[in-house]
Amino acid sequence: MARFDPSKTSAIISELQNKGDVLTKDMVLQRKRLSDLDEAIKQTEREIRRYRLKTKHAAIDVLNLHKFTAHPAHQRADGVNPTHIADQRQQEILARLEIRLNKLLIRRSETENANSSLKEEINQLRRKRMNSDAIRRTLENKLRAKQQQIQDLMEVSALLNEEREAAVEKMKEINRKNEEEHLSCANECSSIDCYVAEQNGALEESIAKAAKDVKNNGFFDDDPNDPNVLEEKELEKLEFELNTKEEQETTYLRQIEGKIETYEESFQELKRVSGIDDIERLVDIFIKNEEETFSLFNYIQQVNQDIEKELEVRAKTEQQIKKYQDDQGEEEQQRAEVIKDLQDQRERALESVEEYEDICMDAQRMVAKISKLVSNLFFKIQADQMQGGRKSDAGGGGAGGGKPKSLGRTESRMTMLTGQGVTESNILQYMGIIEQRAVEIISEYTKKMMQKEVARAITPLSGPSQPAEFGASRSLRPPELEDDSSDDEDNLRPLSLDSIRSQTHDKVTQHLMSSVPRQNKQNKQRSKRRSYNSSM
């Protein structure tokens, strides 16, 4: 069993006491903090309640619009159901906005329909252009192929023509040479034959003569000057020349034979190639080929003419295509300008709509402010109580009670207006009633002031304060709104406050000027009666 240590126990107790003191201080601080927070929460709640109450009173004041009535229990905000009026106004605003939205949607749909029709026309023109471009490319390809074919045929025909012309010229040249050679050969042969015959005759004569001389003389005389010797030399010379010519003729004949062999070989080759052995048939075929070549040449000429016509048509088509492209470019530019103008008009229309909406909202806010001011003024001057006051005046005034027809119309108007509140449509009627009420107030004020002035002007004497012929039922009928207005003037603009004041001042002054002479006359009669009574 452990022994009890007082020092340790006291140390522990002191430590616990210190901790308890610290915790106690913390508890006090936390309680104070909680109390401060509770107080702050209560203060905040009081401020919130005060603000709510202030907001509530402000809302009630706005709804009541300073309405005064003899029966507070029957009082309602603005005299009507404000929620119903607010809903009605919101419905009117929504209806106007929906009408504007429908108009904008109609304009948008019309613009979209116009744009879609323009797009359809543009697509049709583009399809036509694509089709025309495809047809043009096809025709160009066919034309190029036809031109290439014609060019090939022209080249072949040109080569054939050249070969034919060369062959014809060569054949003509050969025939001409053959004829010339044949004629020259025949002439030379005939001349040679004649010469040989002559030489043979001369030779025979010389031989016979020589033989005769030898026979006669017994020897042969070889004299250089002998004509026979000379003739013999000439003959030898002639023989040499003839031999030379013969060799030349032989060479020429060999050439002719070579040419003939060449022609024969060519002819044989031609027969081998064509497979025709008959010369007449070959000639017929050659003539037929010549005719075909000529017809082909004519066909080529016709094709050339057709090509020229096609080229002219192509040039015209290209001009039309270029013109169409230019027109289409102008149409595209015009379409772009039209679209841009429509977009600008649409933007301007949207801007105008926004401006008109802002103006309308400003006007509505202004009308709301004016309506509020008119309503405040209407209830401040107690224009809604004008009906009862007029009834009391009518009951006590006899003939001066007013016009029944005007009173009935005013009562019906008041009944209708108090059931609607101040709106944009009836604000002029409210202002008319306010004007009438203001005129009545000014008239009553003027009446009281005149009574005070009359009371001051009358000296305090004995006798009745009022003549017998003037009863207490006499009352001053104030002018009414209906006296200076008609049913046709309900839609006119209201008068300003200065105009109302000037008109009222003129009317009251005129009325006072007409009533002062009567009052002076009455005062004179009273003074005469009093003087008469005093003398009696």
C-alpha positions as a printed Julia matrix, in Angstrom:
536×3 Matrix{Float64}:
   0.0     0.0      0.0
   1.39    3.33    -1.06
   1.96    5.97     1.46
   0.06    9.27     1.32
   2.26   12.18     0.18
   0.74   15.52     1.19
   3.15   17.54    -0.95
   2.23   15.71    -4.12
  -1.44   15.92    -3.28
  -1.23   19.65    -2.69
   0.69   20.09    -5.96
  -1.95   18.16    -7.86
  -4.73   20.1     -6.19
  -3.05   23.4     -6.98
  -2.59   22.34   -10.59
  -6.21   21.3    -10.84
  -7.28   24.59    -9.25
  -5.22   26.49   -11.8
  -6.81   24.5    -14.63
 -10.23   25.09   -13.11
  -9.53   28.84   -12.92
  -8.46   28.86   -16.56
 -11.53   26.91   -17.6
 -13.73   29.18   -15.5
 -12.26   32.25   -17.22
 -12.82   30.61   -20.6
 -16.4    29.78   -19.67
 -17.0    33.37   -18.59
 -15.5    34.64   -21.84
 -17.54   32.2    -23.92
 -20.74   33.14   -22.04
 -20.01   36.8    -22.63
 -19.34   36.07   -26.27
 -22.6    34.1    -26.53
 -24.49   36.92   -24.87
 -22.92   39.42   -27.3
 -23.85   37.18   -30.22
 -27.42   36.84   -28.92
 -27.64   40.58   -28.53
 -26.27   41.09   -32.04
 -28.76   38.55   -33.41
 -31.61   40.31   -31.61
 -30.42   43.67   -32.9
 -30.22   42.27   -36.42
 -33.71   40.79   -36.1
 -35.01   44.17   -34.85
 -33.38   45.9    -37.8
 -34.86   43.32   -40.16
 -38.33   43.78   -38.64
 -37.95   47.55   -38.81
 -36.82   47.36   -42.43
 -39.66   44.98   -43.29
 -42.15   47.27   -41.56
 -40.71   50.27   -43.38
 -40.87   48.43   -46.68
 -44.42   47.34   -45.91
 -45.5    50.9    -45.07
 -43.82   52.17   -48.21
 -45.58   49.54   -50.3
 -48.9    50.35   -48.64
 -48.34   54.07   -49.25
 -47.55   53.38   -52.86
 -50.64   51.21   -53.24
 -52.92   53.59   -51.34
 -51.57   56.58   -53.26
 -52.62   59.0    -50.46
 -56.29   58.08   -50.65
 -58.53   59.85   -48.13
 -62.07   58.74   -47.42
 -64.7    59.24   -44.78
 -64.87   55.48   -44.22
 -61.38   54.12   -43.46
 -62.8    50.65   -42.99
 -63.83   50.64   -46.63
 -60.43   51.84   -47.79
 -58.46   49.63   -50.16
 -55.16   50.17   -51.9
 -55.77   52.64   -54.74
 -59.48   52.06   -54.36
 -59.28   48.87   -56.45
 -57.54   45.53   -56.41
 -53.88   46.43   -57.12
 -52.95   42.84   -57.9
 -55.63   42.64   -60.57
 -54.5    45.97   -62.05
 -50.87   44.88   -61.99
 -51.8    41.6    -63.68
 -53.93   43.48   -66.2
 -51.09   45.88   -66.99
 -48.64   43.01   -67.27
 -51.05   41.24   -69.62
 -51.34   44.41   -71.72
 -47.55   44.79   -71.84
 -47.2    41.11   -72.72
 -49.86   41.46   -75.43
 -48.07   44.46   -76.95
 -44.74   42.68   -76.77
 -46.29   39.56   -78.32
 -47.74   41.68   -81.13
 -44.32   43.21   -81.76
 -42.73   39.78   -81.59
 -45.27   38.43   -84.08
 -44.58   41.34   -86.43
 -40.85   40.75   -86.13
 -41.34   37.03   -86.72
 -43.49   37.81   -89.77
 -40.8    40.12   -91.1
 -38.19   37.49   -90.37
 -40.21   34.79   -92.15
 -40.76   37.11   -95.13
 -37.03   37.85   -95.25
 -36.21   34.14   -94.97
 -38.71   33.31   -97.74
 -37.21   35.99   -99.97
 -33.72   34.7    -99.19
 -34.8    31.11   -99.89
 -36.34   32.13  -103.23
 -33.16   34.02  -104.11
 -31.08   31.0   -103.1
 -33.28   28.74  -105.24
 -32.87   31.03  -108.24
 -29.12   31.19  -107.64
 -28.96   27.39  -107.39
 -30.92   27.03  -110.63
 -28.59   29.46  -112.37
 -25.6    27.6   -110.97
 -27.0    24.27  -112.17
 -27.62   25.75  -115.62
 -24.11   27.13  -115.61
 -22.65   23.76  -114.58
 -24.67   21.98  -117.27
 -23.63   24.52  -119.89
 -20.0    24.2   -118.76
 -20.19   20.39  -119.0
 -21.81   20.58  -122.44
 -19.24   23.14  -123.53
 -16.38   20.92  -122.32
 -17.9    17.91  -124.12
 -18.29   19.91  -127.33
 -14.75   21.21  -126.99
 -13.42   17.66  -126.56
 -15.41   16.47  -129.58
 -14.27   19.49  -131.55
 -10.65   18.86  -130.61
 -10.97   15.18  -131.59
 -12.64   16.13  -134.86
  -9.97   18.75  -135.52
  -7.23   16.2   -134.79
  -8.9    13.7   -137.12
  -9.3    16.33  -139.81
  -5.71   17.41  -139.32
  -4.53   13.81  -139.69
  -6.67   13.4   -142.81
  -5.35   16.67  -144.16
  -1.78   15.56  -143.56
  -2.43   12.18  -145.22
  -4.26   13.85  -148.11
  -1.47   16.39  -148.46
   1.12   13.6   -148.59
  -1.0    11.65  -151.07
  -1.51   14.77  -153.11
   2.18   15.5   -153.16
   3.03   11.92  -154.08
   0.34   11.89  -156.74
   1.5    15.18  -158.21
   5.11   14.02  -158.09
   4.18   10.73  -159.75
   2.1    12.5   -162.4
   4.85   15.0   -163.07
   7.39   12.21  -163.19
   5.21   10.18  -165.53
   4.67   13.19  -167.77
   8.37   13.93  -167.77
   9.2    10.32  -168.6
   6.6    10.21  -171.36
   7.86   13.47  -172.77
  11.45   12.27  -172.67
  10.47    8.95  -174.19
   8.61   10.71  -176.97
  11.48   13.08  -177.57
  13.99   10.24  -177.52
  11.77    8.18  -179.77
  11.4    11.03  -182.24
  15.09   11.9   -182.14
  16.02    8.24  -182.47
  13.64    7.8   -185.4
  14.97   10.94  -187.09
  18.54    9.91  -186.5
  17.82    6.4   -187.71
  16.15    7.72  -190.86
  18.98   10.16  -191.47
  21.54    7.44  -190.83
  19.68    5.12  -193.17
  19.65    7.78  -195.85
  23.27    8.6   -195.27
  24.27    4.93  -195.25
  22.35    4.43  -198.46
  24.05    7.42  -200.03
  27.45    6.3   -198.79
  26.84    2.83  -200.01
  25.94    4.18  -203.44
  28.96    6.46  -203.45
  31.15    3.63  -202.24
  29.9     1.4   -204.95
  30.52    4.1   -207.5
  34.03    4.74  -206.17
  34.81    1.07  -206.06
  33.54    0.68  -209.54
  35.51    3.68  -210.67
  38.65    2.47  -208.88
  38.28   -0.92  -210.39
  37.82    0.65  -213.73
  40.91    2.77  -213.26
  42.97   -0.15  -212.11
  41.71   -2.09  -214.98
  42.53    0.68  -217.3
  45.77    1.97  -215.75
  46.95   -1.15  -213.98
  47.74    0.65  -210.62
  46.06    2.57  -207.82
  46.88    6.22  -207.63
  46.94    7.42  -204.05
  46.92   11.13  -204.65
  46.14   13.29  -201.64
  44.38   15.71  -203.78
  42.38   13.0   -205.31
  38.7    13.61  -204.6
  38.25   10.02  -203.79
  40.92   10.16  -201.14
  39.39   13.19  -199.64
  36.04   11.62  -199.75
  37.45    8.53  -198.12
  38.88   10.58  -195.3
  35.63   12.3   -194.85
  33.94    8.97  -194.77
  36.37    7.74  -192.14
  35.76   10.81  -190.12
  32.07   10.4   -190.56
  32.38    6.79  -189.62
  34.17    7.75  -186.44
  31.49   10.25  -185.61
  28.83    7.72  -186.36
  30.58    5.18  -184.17
  30.72    7.75  -181.41
  27.06    8.55  -181.84
  26.3     4.89  -181.96
  28.1     4.37  -178.7
  26.18    7.3   -177.22
  22.93    5.94  -178.57
  23.85    2.55  -177.2
  24.56    4.05  -173.81
  21.3     5.99  -173.93
  19.4     2.93  -175.03
  20.96    1.0   -172.2
  19.78    3.73  -169.83
  16.35    3.57  -171.4
  16.38   -0.16  -171.04
  17.43    0.25  -167.4
  14.56    2.66  -166.85
  12.23    0.3   -168.66
  13.47   -2.52  -166.5
  12.99   -0.33  -163.42
   9.49    0.57  -164.56
   8.81   -3.05  -165.33
  10.06   -4.01  -161.88
   7.92   -1.29  -160.35
   5.0    -2.44  -162.45
   5.62   -6.03  -161.4
   5.85   -4.9   -157.78
   2.63   -2.97  -158.24
   0.96   -6.02  -159.73
   2.33   -8.16  -156.92
   1.12   -5.75  -154.27
  -2.27   -5.13  -155.85
  -2.69   -8.67  -157.13
  -3.91   -7.37  -160.47
  -2.18   -8.33  -163.71
  -4.38   -6.37  -166.1
  -2.96   -2.97  -167.02
  -6.35   -1.55  -167.96
  -7.75   -2.6   -164.63
  -4.78   -0.97  -162.91
  -5.44    2.17  -164.9
  -9.1     2.05  -163.93
  -8.14    1.56  -160.28
  -5.68    4.42  -160.54
  -8.38    6.64  -162.06
 -10.8     5.52  -159.38
  -8.23    6.3   -156.7
  -7.68    9.67  -158.31
 -11.41   10.31  -158.19
 -11.57    9.15  -154.58
  -8.62   11.37  -153.77
 -10.36   14.27  -155.45
 -13.61   13.51  -153.6
 -11.6    13.2   -150.38
 -10.02   16.53  -151.16
 -13.49   18.01  -151.7
 -14.64   16.4   -148.45
 -11.64   17.88  -146.69
 -12.51   21.27  -148.12
 -16.11   20.85  -146.94
 -14.87   19.74  -143.52
 -12.61   22.78  -143.41
 -15.59   24.98  -144.17
 -17.6    23.19  -141.47
 -14.69   23.65  -139.1
 -14.59   27.33  -139.9
 -18.34   27.54  -139.25
 -17.9    25.58  -136.0
 -15.08   27.91  -135.03
 -17.32   30.89  -135.71
 -20.1    29.26  -133.67
 -17.56   28.49  -130.95
 -16.37   32.1   -130.96
 -19.98   33.28  -130.7
 -20.62   30.72  -127.94
 -17.51   31.85  -126.09
 -18.66   35.45  -126.43
 -22.09   34.47  -125.11
 -20.45   32.5   -122.29
 -18.26   35.47  -121.45
 -21.26   37.76  -121.6
 -23.24   35.35  -119.43
 -20.34   35.16  -116.97
 -20.16   38.94  -116.88
 -23.93   39.15  -116.42
 -23.78   36.47  -113.77
 -20.95   38.32  -112.04
 -23.01   41.5   -112.12
 -26.03   39.58  -110.85
 -23.91   38.05  -108.09
 -22.67   41.51  -107.19
 -26.2    42.91  -107.29
 -27.43   39.98  -105.24
 -24.65   40.56  -102.72
 -25.56   44.25  -102.63
 -29.26   43.4   -102.24
 -28.47   40.92   -99.45
 -26.22   43.48   -97.81
 -28.95   46.13   -98.12
 -31.5    43.71   -96.68
 -29.15   42.86   -93.84
 -28.55   46.56   -93.22
 -32.29   47.19   -93.33
 -32.83   44.28   -90.96
 -30.16   45.61   -88.61
 -31.64   49.1    -88.86
 -35.09   47.63   -88.25
 -33.8    45.73   -85.23
 -32.07   48.85   -83.98
 -35.27   50.84   -84.59
 -37.26   48.17   -82.77
 -34.84   48.31   -79.86
 -34.97   52.1    -79.89
 -38.77   52.05   -80.06
 -38.86   49.49   -77.28
 -36.62   51.72   -75.18
 -38.76   54.73   -76.08
 -41.89   52.73   -75.3
 -40.46   51.58   -71.99
 -39.43   55.16   -71.19
 -42.88   56.35   -72.22
 -44.49   53.65   -70.1
 -42.33   54.6    -67.16
 -43.14   58.25   -67.77
 -46.84   57.42   -68.05
 -46.57   55.38   -64.86
 -44.92   58.32   -63.08
 -47.51   60.72   -64.47
 -50.29   58.3    -63.52
 -48.89   58.09   -60.0
 -48.65   61.87   -59.76
 -52.15   62.27   -61.21
 -53.48   59.69   -58.75
 -51.71   61.39   -55.85
 -53.1    64.76   -56.91
 -56.54   63.21   -57.46
 -56.7    61.88   -53.91
 -54.88   64.83   -52.31
 -57.5    67.31   -53.52
 -60.2    64.71   -52.62
 -61.58   64.64   -56.13
 -63.16   61.27   -55.35
 -65.31   63.06   -52.69
 -66.5    65.63   -55.22
 -69.68   63.66   -55.84
 -70.95   63.91   -52.23
 -70.03   67.57   -51.89
 -71.85   68.43   -55.05
 -74.91   66.54   -53.83
 -74.95   68.51   -50.57
 -74.54   71.77   -52.45
 -77.31   70.79   -54.79
 -79.65   69.98   -51.91
 -79.11   73.27   -50.09
 -78.86   75.64   -52.99
 -82.19   75.3    -54.74
 -81.8    76.73   -58.17
 -78.04   77.04   -57.73
 -77.55   73.3    -57.26
 -76.08   72.68   -60.72
 -77.23   70.91   -63.83
 -78.69   67.42   -63.29
 -77.53   66.18   -66.66
 -73.94   67.27   -66.04
 -74.04   65.84   -62.54
 -75.24   62.46   -63.83
 -72.54   62.35   -66.41
 -69.89   63.26   -63.79
 -71.22   60.59   -61.42
 -71.13   57.93   -64.13
 -67.61   58.98   -65.09
 -66.47   58.88   -61.45
 -68.0    55.43   -61.01
 -66.26   54.14   -64.1
 -62.89   55.71   -63.24
 -62.78   54.62   -59.59
 -63.25   51.06   -60.77
 -60.28   51.22   -63.17
 -57.55   53.31   -61.59
 -55.26   55.7    -63.45
 -54.25   54.19   -66.77
 -52.95   55.49   -70.05
 -56.43   55.5    -71.54
 -58.28   57.36   -68.77
 -55.57   59.73   -67.53
 -57.16   62.61   -69.48
 -60.5    61.96   -67.79
 -58.77   61.94   -64.41
 -57.09   65.22   -65.26
 -60.44   66.64   -66.34
 -61.94   65.71   -62.97
 -58.86   67.15   -61.23
 -59.34   70.36   -63.2
 -63.01   70.49   -62.25
 -62.14   69.86   -58.61
 -59.44   72.52   -58.71
 -61.92   74.99   -60.17
 -64.38   74.12   -57.39
 -61.7    74.56   -54.73
 -60.63   77.9    -56.17
 -64.27   78.97   -56.43
 -64.96   78.01   -52.82
 -61.81   79.79   -51.72
 -62.8    82.89   -53.67
 -66.31   82.69   -52.22
 -64.96   82.57   -48.68
 -62.59   85.43   -49.35
 -65.42   87.51   -50.82
 -67.6    86.74   -47.81
 -64.82   87.94   -45.53
 -64.38   91.11   -47.57
 -68.14   91.75   -47.55
 -68.27   91.17   -43.82
 -65.46   93.66   -43.34
 -67.15   96.21   -45.6
 -70.51   96.11   -43.72
 -70.64   98.43   -40.64
 -72.1    96.87   -37.45
 -75.64   98.31   -37.32
 -78.89   97.12   -35.93
 -81.31   95.29   -38.05
 -81.05   92.12   -39.97
 -77.73   91.24   -41.38
 -79.3    90.25   -44.63
 -82.22   91.59   -46.67
 -85.4    89.62   -46.63
 -85.44   89.13   -50.38
 -82.06   87.37   -50.27
 -82.47   84.02   -48.59
 -79.78   81.9    -47.0
 -80.33   79.38   -49.69
 -78.45   81.56   -52.17
 -75.22   79.83   -53.22
 -72.57   80.52   -55.77
 -72.53   77.81   -58.41
 -68.92   77.18   -59.43
 -68.21   76.59   -63.08
 -68.08   73.01   -64.2
 -65.84   71.2    -66.64
 -68.81   70.34   -68.84
 -69.63   74.03   -69.35
 -66.45   74.58   -71.35
 -66.15   71.14   -72.89
 -68.09   68.79   -75.05
 -68.13   65.08   -75.77
 -66.06   65.67   -78.9
 -63.21   67.16   -76.89
 -62.48   64.14   -74.68
 -59.58   63.07   -76.85
 -57.83   66.47   -76.82
 -54.66   67.09   -74.88
 -55.07   68.33   -71.27
 -54.4    71.95   -70.4
 -51.35   72.93   -68.46
 -51.53   74.19   -64.88
 -50.81   77.77   -65.93
 -53.62   77.66   -68.5
 -56.03   76.27   -65.88
 -55.02   79.0    -63.44
 -55.4    81.77   -66.02
 -58.82   80.51   -67.18
 -60.03   80.08   -63.61
 -58.79   83.54   -62.64
 -60.54   85.09   -65.63
 -63.82   83.33   -64.87
 -63.73   84.15   -61.16
 -62.8    87.76   -61.84
 -65.65   88.07   -64.33
 -68.07   86.55   -61.83
 -66.87   88.83   -59.05
 -67.11   91.88   -61.26
 -70.73   90.99   -62.0
 -71.56   90.33   -58.31
 -69.87   93.44   -56.77
 -72.38   95.97   -58.25
 -75.25   93.91   -56.88
 -73.58   93.82   -53.46
 -73.0    97.6    -53.49
 -76.62   98.16   -54.41
 -77.7    95.95   -51.52
 -75.43   97.86   -49.11
 -76.9   101.18   -50.24
 -80.43   99.87   -49.69
 -79.47   98.67   -46.2
 -77.95  102.02   -45.3
 -81.07  103.85   -46.5
 -83.29  101.58   -44.41
 -81.13  102.05   -41.37
 -81.12  105.82   -41.75
 -84.86  105.77   -42.2
 -85.31  103.66   -39.07
 -83.03  105.91   -37.05
 -84.96  109.0    -38.14
 -88.2   107.4    -37.15
